[in-house]
Amino acid sequence: FLKSIILEYLTNSERIALVLSYGLDCEKQSAKQIAEKLGIKGDSSYVRVSQLKKQAVEKLIENIDYSQVLDYL
């Protein structure tokens, strides 16, 4: 269920940030590791990863029932 919603509503970057941050079907990774995977460079790369994760969660909450998103995260 969650995978289909993630694929439908999120960009690739948002999807990667969300999945790796929360360890959905994989091991959790740090913002630094996620930034490297996304090719985000610079001192504030972790800030950009946090922004992507926040955008992803907000999009999911906008498009499906809030309680369903929280159940998975």
Secondary structure, 3 states (H helix, E strand, C coil): CHHHHHHHHCCHHHHHHHHHHHCCCCCCCCHHHHHHHHCCCCCCHHHHHHHHHHHHHHHHHHHCCHHHHHHHC
